[in-house]
């Protein structure tokens, strides 16, 4: 067991992906939690160190989950190894069809959809109007 530590919060740290990366780079065993405008709460566990790069990275202990409206965990399906693609253009978790979670560079827009990496359904309450396949490419 470990003590919890809040590394980044948009309320505390502002809407800056650069600040986000300064506070999380190199950290591992982290949980990213998102709450959408409809009150759906969901996220991802990342068991490997955060970094900014233009290619997917990560390992199979990662998973995505929902908290609200109900808790559900989606472990790695072994379909692909497209875990995290994170850089100053945005954060993208999962690949193959749509991302399980995508957030833009200022954390104001995001999307979620069916993702073969974890076999999850859409985690958010509704689909976004725009959703890149891979940010920064």
N, CA, C and O atoms as CSV, one atom per row, in Angstrom:
chain,resi,resn,atom,element,x,y,z
A,1,UNK,N,N,0.844,-1.184,0.000
A,1,UNK,CA,C,0.000,0.000,0.000
A,1,UNK,C,C,0.887,1.244,0.000
A,1,UNK,O,O,1.955,1.273,0.611
A,2,UNK,N,N,0.418,2.248,-0.690
A,2,UNK,CA,C,1.151,3.514,-0.766
A,2,UNK,C,C,0.231,4.650,-0.366
A,2,UNK,O,O,-0.992,4.553,-0.468
A,3,UNK,N,N,0.847,5.729,0.090
A,3,UNK,CA,C,0.073,6.934,0.344
A,3,UNK,C,C,-0.258,7.577,-0.996
A,3,UNK,O,O,0.583,7.620,-1.893
A,4,UNK,N,N,-1.476,8.071,-1.129
A,4,UNK,CA,C,-1.899,8.746,-2.352
A,4,UNK,C,C,-1.272,10.133,-2.411
A,4,UNK,O,O,-1.109,10.798,-1.388
A,5,UNK,N,N,-0.927,10.554,-3.608
A,5,UNK,CA,C,-0.368,11.878,-3.828
A,5,UNK,C,C,-1.005,12.456,-5.085
A,5,UNK,O,O,-0.970,11.829,-6.144
A,6,UNK,N,N,-1.583,13.639,-4.976
A,6,UNK,CA,C,-2.166,14.302,-6.132
A,6,UNK,C,C,-1.032,14.978,-6.900
A,6,UNK,O,O,-0.391,15.901,-6.398
A,7,UNK,N,N,-0.794,14.501,-8.132
A,7,UNK,CA,C,0.296,15.051,-8.941
A,7,UNK,C,C,-0.163,16.242,-9.770
A,7,UNK,O,O,0.589,17.200,-9.945
A,8,UNK,N,N,-1.385,16.193,-10.278
A,8,UNK,CA,C,-1.877,17.257,-11.143
A,8,UNK,C,C,-3.389,17.342,-11.023
A,8,UNK,O,O,-4.078,16.323,-10.962
A,9,UNK,N,N,-3.888,18.545,-10.989
A,9,UNK,CA,C,-5.326,18.805,-10.982
A,9,UNK,C,C,-5.560,20.077,-11.782
A,9,UNK,O,O,-4.856,21.068,-11.587
A,10,UNK,N,N,-6.533,20.063,-12.673
A,10,UNK,CA,C,-6.805,21.276,-13.447
A,10,UNK,C,C,-7.257,22.415,-12.532
A,10,UNK,O,O,-6.983,23.580,-12.820
A,11,UNK,N,N,-7.932,22.100,-11.456
A,11,UNK,CA,C,-8.349,23.153,-10.509
A,11,UNK,C,C,-7.162,23.789,-9.804
A,11,UNK,O,O,-7.127,25.003,-9.603
A,12,UNK,N,N,-6.191,22.962,-9.431
A,12,UNK,CA,C,-5.030,23.450,-8.686
A,12,UNK,C,C,-3.936,23.984,-9.601
A,12,UNK,O,O,-3.295,24.987,-9.288
A,13,UNK,N,N,-3.720,23.310,-10.738
A,13,UNK,CA,C,-2.567,23.608,-11.585
A,13,UNK,C,C,-2.905,24.336,-12.881
A,13,UNK,O,O,-1.999,24.753,-13.602
A,14,UNK,N,N,-4.182,24.495,-13.189
A,14,UNK,CA,C,-4.579,25.153,-14.428
A,14,UNK,C,C,-4.689,24.177,-15.582
A,14,UNK,O,O,-4.480,22.974,-15.424
A,15,UNK,N,N,-5.019,24.716,-16.744
A,15,UNK,CA,C,-5.244,23.902,-17.937
A,15,UNK,C,C,-4.015,23.940,-18.830
A,15,UNK,O,O,-4.062,24.486,-19.932
A,16,UNK,N,N,-2.928,23.368,-18.364
A,16,UNK,CA,C,-1.674,23.407,-19.106
A,16,UNK,C,C,-1.069,22.020,-19.223
A,16,UNK,O,O,-0.714,21.406,-18.217
A,17,UNK,N,N,-0.953,21.530,-20.439
A,17,UNK,CA,C,-0.334,20.216,-20.627
A,17,UNK,C,C,1.157,20.250,-20.304
A,17,UNK,O,O,1.732,19.235,-19.909
A,18,UNK,N,N,1.787,21.425,-20.472
A,18,UNK,CA,C,3.202,21.541,-20.103
A,18,UNK,C,C,3.386,21.371,-18.600
A,18,UNK,O,O,4.311,20.687,-18.160
A,19,UNK,N,N,2.512,21.988,-17.814
A,19,UNK,CA,C,2.553,21.820,-16.362
A,19,UNK,C,C,2.270,20.368,-16.005
A,19,UNK,O,O,2.930,19.799,-15.136
A,20,UNK,N,N,1.291,19.770,-16.675
A,20,UNK,CA,C,0.967,18.366,-16.461
A,20,UNK,C,C,2.222,17.503,-16.620
A,20,UNK,O,O,2.541,16.701,-15.742
A,21,UNK,N,N,2.932,17.667,-17.738
A,21,UNK,CA,C,4.119,16.849,-17.979
A,21,UNK,C,C,5.238,17.135,-16.985
A,21,UNK,O,O,5.960,16.214,-16.605
A,22,UNK,N,N,5.405,18.384,-16.552
A,22,UNK,CA,C,6.420,18.678,-15.535
A,22,UNK,C,C,6.125,17.914,-14.249
A,22,UNK,O,O,7.049,17.501,-13.548
A,23,UNK,N,N,4.854,17.723,-13.936
A,23,UNK,CA,C,4.487,17.103,-12.664
A,23,UNK,C,C,4.362,15.582,-12.723
A,23,UNK,O,O,4.430,14.925,-11.684
A,24,UNK,N,N,4.181,15.003,-13.924
A,24,UNK,CA,C,3.990,13.550,-13.990
A,24,UNK,C,C,5.112,12.786,-14.682
A,24,UNK,O,O,5.203,11.570,-14.513
A,25,UNK,N,N,5.968,13.449,-15.452
A,25,UNK,CA,C,7.009,12.740,-16.202
A,25,UNK,C,C,7.867,11.885,-15.269
A,25,UNK,O,O,8.360,12.356,-14.244
A,26,UNK,N,N,8.029,10.635,-15.645
A,26,UNK,CA,C,8.823,9.695,-14.869
A,26,UNK,C,C,8.063,8.998,-13.759
A,26,UNK,O,O,8.546,8.011,-13.204
A,27,UNK,N,N,6.879,9.496,-13.427
A,27,UNK,CA,C,6.082,8.869,-12.363
A,27,UNK,C,C,5.355,7.666,-12.933
A,27,UNK,O,O,4.964,7.673,-14.101
A,28,UNK,N,N,5.170,6.640,-12.129
A,28,UNK,CA,C,4.446,5.457,-12.570
A,28,UNK,C,C,3.478,5.014,-11.490
A,28,UNK,O,O,3.437,5.590,-10.403
A,29,UNK,N,N,2.699,3.985,-11.798
A,29,UNK,CA,C,1.636,3.526,-10.909
A,29,UNK,C,C,0.710,4.687,-10.577
A,29,UNK,O,O,0.458,4.995,-9.412
A,30,UNK,N,N,0.213,5.321,-11.631
A,30,UNK,CA,C,-0.648,6.492,-11.479
A,30,UNK,C,C,-2.041,6.200,-12.022
A,30,UNK,O,O,-2.241,5.292,-12.829
A,31,UNK,N,N,-2.989,6.991,-11.557
A,31,UNK,CA,C,-4.363,6.914,-12.031
A,31,UNK,C,C,-4.749,8.273,-12.575
A,31,UNK,O,O,-4.613,9.287,-11.890
A,32,UNK,N,N,-5.231,8.294,-13.806
A,32,UNK,CA,C,-5.776,9.497,-14.419
A,32,UNK,C,C,-7.290,9.390,-14.304
A,32,UNK,O,O,-7.872,8.390,-14.724
A,33,UNK,N,N,-7.932,10.403,-13.742
A,33,UNK,CA,C,-9.383,10.393,-13.576
A,33,UNK,C,C,-9.966,11.589,-14.306
A,33,UNK,O,O,-9.469,12.708,-14.175
A,34,UNK,N,N,-11.026,11.351,-15.078
A,34,UNK,CA,C,-11.718,12.393,-15.838
A,34,UNK,C,C,-13.189,12.411,-15.437
A,34,UNK,O,O,-13.772,11.381,-15.099
A,35,UNK,N,N,-13.771,13.597,-15.482
A,35,UNK,CA,C,-15.206,13.736,-15.261
A,35,UNK,C,C,-15.749,14.590,-16.395
A,35,UNK,O,O,-15.279,15.707,-16.608
A,36,UNK,N,N,-16.735,14.077,-17.126
A,36,UNK,CA,C,-17.268,14.828,-18.252
A,36,UNK,C,C,-18.443,15.704,-17.838
A,36,UNK,O,O,-18.875,15.678,-16.686
A,37,UNK,N,N,-18.948,16.471,-18.779
A,37,UNK,CA,C,-20.034,17.423,-18.506
A,37,UNK,C,C,-21.322,16.727,-18.086
A,37,UNK,O,O,-22.194,17.356,-17.487
A,38,UNK,N,N,-21.455,15.451,-18.389
A,38,UNK,CA,C,-22.661,14.701,-18.029
A,38,UNK,C,C,-22.508,13.980,-16.690
A,38,UNK,O,O,-23.409,13.252,-16.274
A,39,UNK,N,N,-21.376,14.176,-16.012
A,39,UNK,CA,C,-21.153,13.572,-14.706
A,39,UNK,C,C,-20.571,12.178,-14.736
A,39,UNK,O,O,-20.426,11.551,-13.687
A,40,UNK,N,N,-20.231,11.672,-15.920
A,40,UNK,CA,C,-19.580,10.366,-16.002
A,40,UNK,C,C,-18.136,10.512,-15.533
A,40,UNK,O,O,-17.437,11.444,-15.931
A,41,UNK,N,N,-17.699,9.594,-14.694
A,41,UNK,CA,C,-16.344,9.603,-14.168
A,41,UNK,C,C,-15.660,8.321,-14.620
A,41,UNK,O,O,-16.197,7.225,-14.458
A,42,UNK,N,N,-14.469,8.471,-15.189
A,42,UNK,CA,C,-13.755,7.345,-15.784
A,42,UNK,C,C,-12.271,7.647,-15.783
A,42,UNK,O,O,-11.866,8.768,-15.475
A,43,UNK,N,N,-11.455,6.662,-16.122
A,43,UNK,CA,C,-10.028,6.922,-16.118
A,43,UNK,C,C,-9.196,5.746,-16.563
A,43,UNK,O,O,-9.686,4.794,-17.170
A,44,UNK,N,N,-7.903,5.845,-16.236
A,44,UNK,CA,C,-6.923,4.848,-16.639
A,44,UNK,C,C,-5.888,4.666,-15.542
A,44,UNK,O,O,-5.480,5.629,-14.892
A,45,UNK,N,N,-5.463,3.415,-15.339
A,45,UNK,CA,C,-4.314,3.125,-14.485
A,45,UNK,C,C,-3.121,2.929,-15.402
A,45,UNK,O,O,-3.182,2.158,-16.359
A,46,UNK,N,N,-2.038,3.630,-15.104
A,46,UNK,CA,C,-0.813,3.517,-15.892
A,46,UNK,C,C,0.297,3.031,-14.969
A,46,UNK,O,O,0.738,3.770,-14.088
A,47,UNK,N,N,0.747,1.808,-15.160
A,47,UNK,CA,C,1.763,1.206,-14.299
A,47,UNK,C,C,3.182,1.442,-14.769
A,47,UNK,O,O,4.119,0.885,-14.198
A,48,UNK,N,N,3.359,2.241,-15.780
A,48,UNK,CA,C,4.675,2.523,-16.352
A,48,UNK,C,C,4.905,4.030,-16.325
A,48,UNK,O,O,3.943,4.790,-16.214
A,49,UNK,N,N,6.160,4.484,-16.423
A,49,UNK,CA,C,6.465,5.917,-16.298
A,49,UNK,C,C,5.861,6.755,-17.429
A,49,UNK,O,O,5.880,6.360,-18.595
A,50,UNK,N,N,5.332,7.908,-17.058
A,50,UNK,CA,C,4.824,8.880,-18.016
A,50,UNK,C,C,5.979,9.487,-18.796
A,50,UNK,O,O,7.062,9.705,-18.253
A,51,UNK,N,N,5.742,9.756,-20.067
A,51,UNK,CA,C,6.717,10.481,-20.876
A,51,UNK,C,C,5.988,11.149,-22.034
A,51,UNK,O,O,4.856,10.801,-22.371
A,52,UNK,N,N,6.664,12.103,-22.622
A,52,UNK,CA,C,6.135,12.793,-23.795
A,52,UNK,C,C,6.862,12.251,-25.011
A,52,UNK,O,O,8.072,12.427,-25.157
A,53,UNK,N,N,6.108,11.587,-25.886
A,53,UNK,CA,C,6.695,11.078,-27.114
A,53,UNK,C,C,5.611,10.903,-28.169
A,53,UNK,O,O,4.421,10.961,-27.861
A,54,UNK,N,N,6.019,10.694,-29.391
A,54,UNK,CA,C,5.084,10.630,-30.511
A,54,UNK,C,C,4.704,9.211,-30.929
A,54,UNK,O,O,4.031,9.033,-31.944
A,55,UNK,N,N,5.117,8.210,-30.174
A,55,UNK,CA,C,4.758,6.832,-30.455
A,55,UNK,C,C,4.107,6.215,-29.218
A,55,UNK,O,O,4.337,6.662,-28.095
A,56,UNK,N,N,3.299,5.191,-29.439
A,56,UNK,CA,C,2.683,4.486,-28.318
A,56,UNK,C,C,3.755,3.814,-27.468
A,56,UNK,O,O,4.784,3.367,-27.973
A,57,UNK,N,N,3.492,3.755,-26.182
A,57,UNK,CA,C,4.374,3.076,-25.239
A,57,UNK,C,C,3.523,2.476,-24.135
A,57,UNK,O,O,2.339,2.791,-24.020
A,58,UNK,N,N,4.123,1.611,-23.319
A,58,UNK,CA,C,3.412,1.076,-22.169
A,58,UNK,C,C,3.468,-0.428,-22.076
A,58,UNK,O,O,4.142,-1.101,-22.856
A,59,UNK,N,N,2.737,-0.939,-21.092
A,59,UNK,CA,C,2.713,-2.379,-20.806
A,59,UNK,C,C,1.297,-2.801,-20.428
A,59,UNK,O,O,0.427,-1.975,-20.153
A,60,UNK,N,N,1.100,-4.111,-20.426
A,60,UNK,CA,C,-0.221,-4.688,-20.262
A,60,UNK,C,C,-0.858,-4.628,-18.895
A,60,UNK,O,O,-2.013,-5.029,-18.752
A,61,UNK,N,N,-0.159,-4.147,-17.880
A,61,UNK,CA,C,-0.817,-4.018,-16.578
A,61,UNK,C,C,-1.738,-2.793,-16.525
A,61,UNK,O,O,-2.477,-2.610,-15.558
A,62,UNK,N,N,-1.691,-1.970,-17.553
A,62,UNK,CA,C,-2.587,-0.807,-17.596
A,62,UNK,C,C,-4.024,-1.259,-17.849
A,62,UNK,O,O,-4.261,-2.330,-18.409
A,63,UNK,N,N,-4.968,-0.438,-17.434
A,63,UNK,CA,C,-6.374,-0.720,-17.683
A,63,UNK,C,C,-7.161,0.582,-17.648
A,63,UNK,O,O,-6.698,1.582,-17.100
A,64,UNK,N,N,-8.342,0.564,-18.230
A,64,UNK,CA,C,-9.253,1.696,-18.141
A,64,UNK,C,C,-10.442,1.275,-17.286
A,64,UNK,O,O,-10.690,0.087,-17.080
A,65,UNK,N,N,-11.171,2.272,-16.792
A,65,UNK,CA,C,-12.272,1.973,-15.869
A,65,UNK,C,C,-13.314,3.083,-15.893
A,65,UNK,O,O,-13.051,4.196,-16.347
A,66,UNK,N,N,-14.486,2.759,-15.402
A,66,UNK,CA,C,-15.516,3.760,-15.129
A,66,UNK,C,C,-15.798,3.717,-13.632
A,66,UNK,O,O,-15.687,2.669,-12.994
A,67,UNK,N,N,-16.164,4.871,-13.084
A,67,UNK,CA,C,-16.566,4.969,-11.689
A,67,UNK,C,C,-18.057,5.297,-11.622
A,67,UNK,O,O,-18.808,4.674,-10.870
A,68,UNK,N,N,-18.475,6.284,-12.417
A,68,UNK,CA,C,-19.889,6.670,-12.511
A,68,UNK,C,C,-20.306,6.664,-13.955
A,68,UNK,O,O,-19.566,7.191,-14.786
A,69,UNK,N,N,-21.424,6.112,-14.307
A,69,UNK,CA,C,-22.529,5.779,-13.420
A,69,UNK,C,C,-22.333,4.503,-12.606
A,69,UNK,O,O,-22.995,4.347,-11.580
A,70,UNK,N,N,-21.458,3.585,-13.010
A,70,UNK,CA,C,-21.160,2.419,-12.180
A,70,UNK,C,C,-19.714,1.998,-12.411
A,70,UNK,O,O,-19.136,2.273,-13.462
A,71,UNK,N,N,-19.135,1.327,-11.414
A,71,UNK,CA,C,-17.748,0.902,-11.539
A,71,UNK,C,C,-17.637,-0.272,-12.498
A,71,UNK,O,O,-18.419,-1.221,-12.433
A,72,UNK,N,N,-16.657,-0.194,-13.387
A,72,UNK,CA,C,-16.341,-1.281,-14.311
A,72,UNK,C,C,-14.862,-1.166,-14.683
A,72,UNK,O,O,-14.379,-0.070,-14.968
A,73,UNK,N,N,-14.156,-2.267,-14.681
A,73,UNK,CA,C,-12.732,-2.291,-15.040
A,73,UNK,C,C,-12.578,-3.054,-16.348
A,73,UNK,O,O,-13.212,-4.090,-16.548
A,74,UNK,N,N,-11.721,-2.529,-17.250
A,74,UNK,CA,C,-11.462,-3.159,-18.539
A,74,UNK,C,C,-9.961,-3.429,-18.669
A,74,UNK,O,O,-9.194,-2.513,-18.965
A,75,UNK,N,N,-9.534,-4.681,-18.449
A,75,UNK,CA,C,-8.116,-5.025,-18.550
A,75,UNK,C,C,-7.687,-5.192,-20.009
A,75,UNK,O,O,-8.520,-5.253,-20.913
A,76,UNK,N,N,-6.399,-5.262,-20.214
A,76,UNK,CA,C,-5.796,-5.434,-21.537
A,76,UNK,C,C,-6.318,-6.707,-22.197
A,76,UNK,O,O,-6.340,-7.767,-21.572
A,77,UNK,N,N,-6.732,-6.606,-23.443
A,77,UNK,CA,C,-7.258,-7.752,-24.198
A,77,UNK,C,C,-6.188,-8.495,-24.978
A,77,UNK,O,O,-6.455,-9.574,-25.506
A,78,UNK,N,N,-4.992,-7.949,-25.063
A,78,UNK,CA,C,-3.874,-8.492,-25.851
A,78,UNK,C,C,-4.107,-8.368,-27.361
A,78,UNK,O,O,-3.372,-8.963,-28.149
A,79,UNK,N,N,-5.116,-7.605,-27.765
A,79,UNK,CA,C,-5.381,-7.370,-29.183
A,79,UNK,C,C,-4.284,-6.538,-29.827
A,79,UNK,O,O,-3.880,-6.803,-30.959
A,80,UNK,N,N,-3.802,-5.534,-29.106
A,80,UNK,CA,C,-2.691,-4.698,-29.570
A,80,UNK,C,C,-1.947,-4.168,-28.351
A,80,UNK,O,O,-2.352,-4.401,-27.213
A,81,UNK,N,N,-0.864,-3.458,-28.601
A,81,UNK,CA,C,-0.076,-2.874,-27.504
A,81,UNK,C,C,-0.075,-1.358,-27.594
A,81,UNK,O,O,0.943,-0.715,-27.340
A,82,UNK,N,N,-1.209,-0.792,-27.953
A,82,UNK,CA,C,-1.339,0.660,-28.096
A,82,UNK,C,C,-1.889,1.229,-26.784
A,82,UNK,O,O,-3.077,1.537,-26.683
A,83,UNK,N,N,-1.019,1.365,-25.790
A,83,UNK,CA,C,-1.452,1.771,-24.460
A,83,UNK,C,C,-1.546,3.283,-24.315
A,83,UNK,O,O,-2.634,3.810,-24.086
A,84,UNK,N,N,-0.432,3.988,-24.444
A,84,UNK,CA,C,-0.405,5.438,-24.206
A,84,UNK,C,C,0.371,6.140,-25.308
A,84,UNK,O,O,1.458,5.712,-25.694
A,85,UNK,N,N,-0.196,7.206,-25.797
A,85,UNK,CA,C,0.492,8.106,-26.724
A,85,UNK,C,C,0.279,9.489,-26.117
A,85,UNK,O,O,-0.792,10.079,-26.254
A,86,UNK,N,N,1.296,9.990,-25.454
A,86,UNK,CA,C,1.154,11.216,-24.676
A,86,UNK,C,C,2.248,12.197,-25.063
A,86,UNK,O,O,3.434,11.872,-25.029
A,87,UNK,N,N,1.831,13.399,-25.431
A,87,UNK,CA,C,2.773,14.466,-25.755
A,87,UNK,C,C,2.047,15.798,-25.638
A,87,UNK,O,O,0.884,15.832,-25.233
A,88,UNK,N,N,2.708,16.885,-25.982
A,88,UNK,CA,C,2.120,18.208,-25.777
A,88,UNK,C,C,0.958,18.511,-26.718
A,88,UNK,O,O,0.351,19.577,-26.616
A,89,UNK,N,N,0.634,17.595,-27.634
A,89,UNK,CA,C,-0.554,17.746,-28.476
A,89,UNK,C,C,-1.785,17.140,-27.828
A,89,UNK,O,O,-2.906,17.420,-28.253
A,90,UNK,N,N,-1.598,16.312,-26.802
A,90,UNK,CA,C,-2.727,15.696,-26.129
A,90,UNK,C,C,-2.368,14.352,-25.535
A,90,UNK,O,O,-1.240,13.875,-25.656
A,91,UNK,N,N,-3.353,13.752,-24.891
A,91,UNK,CA,C,-3.189,12.455,-24.250
A,91,UNK,C,C,-4.144,11.477,-24.910
A,91,UNK,O,O,-5.337,11.756,-25.030
A,92,UNK,N,N,-3.631,10.337,-25.337
A,92,UNK,CA,C,-4.448,9.331,-25.984
A,92,UNK,C,C,-4.118,7.984,-25.358
A,92,UNK,O,O,-2.955,7.588,-25.286
A,93,UNK,N,N,-5.156,7.285,-24.906
A,93,UNK,CA,C,-4.982,5.989,-24.265
A,93,UNK,C,C,-5.761,4.945,-25.036
A,93,UNK,O,O,-6.988,4.999,-25.110
A,94,UNK,N,N,-5.038,3.992,-25.614
A,94,UNK,CA,C,-5.646,2.932,-26.392
A,94,UNK,C,C,-5.729,3.289,-27.856
A,94,UNK,O,O,-5.803,4.462,-28.221
A,95,UNK,N,N,-5.714,2.266,-28.693
A,95,UNK,CA,C,-5.790,2.501,-30.124
A,95,UNK,C,C,-6.330,1.296,-30.857
A,95,UNK,O,O,-6.631,0.262,-30.262
A,96,UNK,N,N,-6.442,1.450,-32.142
A,96,UNK,CA,C,-6.912,0.374,-32.991
A,96,UNK,C,C,-8.172,0.728,-33.742
A,96,UNK,O,O,-8.308,0.366,-34.911
A,97,UNK,N,N,-9.084,1.413,-33.120
A,97,UNK,CA,C,-10.300,1.908,-33.765
A,97,UNK,C,C,-10.514,3.339,-33.289
A,97,UNK,O,O,-10.390,4.285,-34.067
A,98,UNK,N,N,-10.831,3.489,-32.034
A,98,UNK,CA,C,-10.879,4.783,-31.361
A,98,UNK,C,C,-10.089,4.642,-30.070
A,98,UNK,O,O,-9.779,3.536,-29.627
A,99,UNK,N,N,-9.777,5.761,-29.489
A,99,UNK,CA,C,-9.104,5.741,-28.193
A,99,UNK,C,C,-10.126,5.475,-27.096
A,99,UNK,O,O,-11.278,5.898,-27.188
A,100,UNK,N,N,-9.689,4.772,-26.062
A,100,UNK,CA,C,-10.543,4.628,-24.885
A,100,UNK,C,C,-10.737,5.998,-24.244
A,100,UNK,O,O,-11.835,6.345,-23.808
A,101,UNK,N,N,-9.641,6.779,-24.194
A,101,UNK,CA,C,-9.685,8.137,-23.649
A,101,UNK,C,C,-8.772,9.019,-24.488
A,101,UNK,O,O,-7.617,8.668,-24.730
A,102,UNK,N,N,-9.276,10.144,-24.924
A,102,UNK,CA,C,-8.474,11.161,-25.594
A,102,UNK,C,C,-8.777,12.502,-24.941
A,102,UNK,O,O,-9.941,12.846,-24.738
A,103,UNK,N,N,-7.730,13.264,-24.610
A,103,UNK,CA,C,-7.852,14.624,-24.079
A,103,UNK,C,C,-6.968,15.538,-24.903
A,103,UNK,O,O,-5.831,15.188,-25.218
A,104,UNK,N,N,-7.485,16.714,-25.256
A,104,UNK,CA,C,-6.677,17.645,-26.041
A,104,UNK,C,C,-5.659,18.350,-25.153
A,104,UNK,O,O,-5.628,18.142,-23.940
A,105,UNK,N,N,-4.828,19.185,-25.770
A,105,UNK,CA,C,-3.704,19.797,-25.061
A,105,UNK,C,C,-4.084,20.792,-23.983
A,105,UNK,O,O,-3.247,21.124,-23.144
A,106,UNK,N,N,-5.319,21.280,-23.973
A,106,UNK,CA,C,-5.711,22.184,-22.882
A,106,UNK,C,C,-6.795,21.578,-21.991
A,106,UNK,O,O,-7.414,22.282,-21.194
A,107,UNK,N,N,-7.019,20.278,-22.128
A,107,UNK,CA,C,-7.945,19.522,-21.283
A,107,UNK,C,C,-9.382,20.037,-21.346
A,107,UNK,O,O,-10.174,19.772,-20.441
A,108,UNK,N,N,-9.722,20.767,-22.403
A,108,UNK,CA,C,-11.094,21.269,-22.567
A,108,UNK,C,C,-11.948,20.364,-23.430
A,108,UNK,O,O,-13.174,20.419,-23.347
A,109,UNK,N,N,-11.335,19.534,-24.256
A,109,UNK,CA,C,-12.070,18.643,-25.135
A,109,UNK,C,C,-11.513,17.232,-25.000
A,109,UNK,O,O,-10.328,17.034,-24.729
A,110,UNK,N,N,-12.370,16.285,-25.188
A,110,UNK,CA,C,-11.953,14.905,-25.113
A,110,UNK,C,C,-12.974,14.008,-25.771
A,110,UNK,O,O,-14.029,14.459,-26.216
A,111,UNK,N,N,-12.648,12.745,-25.826
A,111,UNK,CA,C,-13.548,11.770,-26.431
A,111,UNK,C,C,-13.244,10.397,-25.856
A,111,UNK,O,O,-12.191,10.164,-25.261
A,112,UNK,N,N,-14.184,9.509,-26.048
A,112,UNK,CA,C,-14.023,8.125,-25.657
A,112,UNK,C,C,-14.843,7.278,-26.618
A,112,UNK,O,O,-15.909,7.684,-27.079
A,113,UNK,N,N,-14.330,6.112,-26.902
A,113,UNK,CA,C,-15.062,5.198,-27.765
A,113,UNK,C,C,-14.590,3.780,-27.552
A,113,UNK,O,O,-13.688,3.516,-26.758
A,114,UNK,N,N,-15.228,2.859,-28.287
A,114,UNK,CA,C,-14.807,1.465,-28.207
A,114,UNK,C,C,-13.335,1.369,-28.598
A,114,UNK,O,O,-12.923,1.902,-29.628
A,115,UNK,N,N,-12.550,0.689,-27.774
A,115,UNK,CA,C,-11.116,0.556,-28.018
A,115,UNK,C,C,-10.716,-0.903,-27.877
A,115,UNK,O,O,-10.917,-1.497,-26.818
A,116,UNK,N,N,-10.145,-1.496,-28.938
A,116,UNK,CA,C,-9.734,-2.893,-28.871
A,116,UNK,C,C,-8.637,-3.191,-27.843
A,116,UNK,O,O,-8.520,-4.328,-27.388
A,117,UNK,N,N,-7.840,-2.197,-27.472
A,117,UNK,CA,C,-6.770,-2.420,-26.494
A,117,UNK,C,C,-7.330,-3.009,-25.207
A,117,UNK,O,O,-6.759,-3.933,-24.628
A,118,UNK,N,N,-8.467,-2.453,-24.766
A,118,UNK,CA,C,-9.099,-2.931,-23.524
A,118,UNK,C,C,-10.498,-3.497,-23.744
A,118,UNK,O,O,-11.097,-4.013,-22.801
A,119,UNK,N,N,-11.030,-3.417,-24.948
A,119,UNK,CA,C,-12.364,-3.928,-25.219
A,119,UNK,C,C,-13.461,-3.167,-24.502
A,119,UNK,O,O,-14.532,-3.714,-24.239
A,120,UNK,N,N,-13.203,-1.917,-24.187
A,120,UNK,CA,C,-14.159,-1.104,-23.433
A,120,UNK,C,C,-15.195,-0.462,-24.352
A,120,UNK,O,O,-14.922,-0.208,-25.525
A,121,UNK,N,N,-16.377,-0.202,-23.816
A,121,UNK,CA,C,-17.334,0.630,-24.540
A,121,UNK,C,C,-16.946,2.103,-24.347
A,121,UNK,O,O,-15.939,2.395,-23.702
A,122,UNK,N,N,-17.723,3.014,-24.889
A,122,UNK,CA,C,-17.495,4.435,-24.644
A,122,UNK,C,C,-17.575,4.666,-23.133
A,122,UNK,O,O,-18.545,4.260,-22.494
A,123,UNK,N,N,-16.562,5.311,-22.566
A,123,UNK,CA,C,-16.503,5.542,-21.127
A,123,UNK,C,C,-17.211,6.826,-20.715
A,123,UNK,O,O,-17.714,6.933,-19.597
A,124,UNK,N,N,-17.248,7.791,-21.612
A,124,UNK,CA,C,-17.872,9.086,-21.310
A,124,UNK,C,C,-19.374,9.015,-21.578
A,124,UNK,O,O,-19.885,8.021,-22.093
A,125,UNK,N,N,-20.066,10.091,-21.217
A,125,UNK,CA,C,-21.514,10.138,-21.385
A,125,UNK,C,C,-21.962,10.371,-22.809
A,125,UNK,O,O,-23.086,10.017,-23.163
A,126,UNK,N,N,-21.107,10.962,-23.644
A,126,UNK,CA,C,-21.452,11.199,-25.046
A,126,UNK,C,C,-20.169,11.307,-25.855
A,126,UNK,O,O,-19.092,11.539,-25.304
A,127,UNK,N,N,-20.293,11.137,-27.161
A,127,UNK,CA,C,-19.124,11.257,-28.029
A,127,UNK,C,C,-18.828,12.716,-28.317
A,127,UNK,O,O,-19.742,13.536,-28.406
A,128,UNK,N,N,-17.565,13.035,-28.461
A,128,UNK,CA,C,-17.154,14.392,-28.820
A,128,UNK,C,C,-17.380,14.605,-30.313
A,128,UNK,O,O,-17.502,13.645,-31.073
A,129,UNK,N,N,-17.433,15.853,-30.720
A,129,UNK,CA,C,-17.624,16.159,-32.141
A,129,UNK,C,C,-16.380,15.880,-32.960
A,129,UNK,O,O,-16.479,15.523,-34.134
A,130,UNK,N,N,-15.212,16.037,-32.361
A,130,UNK,CA,C,-13.978,15.733,-33.080
A,130,UNK,C,C,-13.113,14.817,-32.227
A,130,UNK,O,O,-13.101,14.915,-31.000
A,131,UNK,N,N,-12.410,13.950,-32.881
A,131,UNK,CA,C,-11.607,12.963,-32.178
A,131,UNK,C,C,-10.473,12.529,-33.099
A,131,UNK,O,O,-10.714,11.822,-34.077
A,132,UNK,N,N,-9.250,12.937,-32.808
A,132,UNK,CA,C,-8.139,12.527,-33.677
A,132,UNK,C,C,-7.798,11.062,-33.475
A,132,UNK,O,O,-8.047,10.501,-32.408
A,133,UNK,N,N,-7.242,10.457,-34.478
A,133,UNK,CA,C,-6.814,9.070,-34.316
A,133,UNK,C,C,-5.547,9.013,-33.467
A,133,UNK,O,O,-5.405,8.118,-32.635
A,134,UNK,N,N,-4.640,9.943,-33.662
A,134,UNK,CA,C,-3.402,10.007,-32.881
A,134,UNK,C,C,-2.955,11.455,-32.785
A,134,UNK,O,O,-2.577,12.034,-33.804
A,135,UNK,N,N,-2.980,12.072,-31.598
A,135,UNK,CA,C,-2.538,13.463,-31.496
A,135,UNK,C,C,-1.061,13.596,-31.798
A,135,UNK,O,O,-0.272,12.702,-31.492
A,136,UNK,N,N,-0.695,14.700,-32.391
A,136,UNK,CA,C,0.717,14.995,-32.615
A,136,UNK,C,C,1.306,14.303,-33.816
A,136,UNK,O,O,2.523,14.327,-33.999
A,137,UNK,N,N,0.490,13.690,-34.633
A,137,UNK,CA,C,1.022,13.009,-35.829
A,137,UNK,C,C,0.526,13.694,-37.070
A,137,UNK,O,O,0.857,13.277,-38.180
